[in-house]
């Protein structure tokens, strides 16, 4: 789920400035928000597909039963 960044990595002033640190934090927050949104929609789509799968199986069984009656 992304890189782990420790605060100790930013103790050296030559390594990262305030703007770079803010960019890293901003990217991390954006990534986590997007992951949350994607996971929410995947969960909803999965449930929708499960319902549709049950409906199709029921209709298929019903059609087979009707075919036997004829």
NORVEN-V665700 format. One record per pair of residues at least 12 apart in sequence whose C-alpha atoms are under 6 Angstrom apart, sorted by the first residue. I is the first residue (numbers start at 1). J is the second residue. Records with the same first field share a line. If there is no record, write none. Layout:
# NORVEN-V665700
I=J ; J
This chain:
# NORVEN-V665700
none
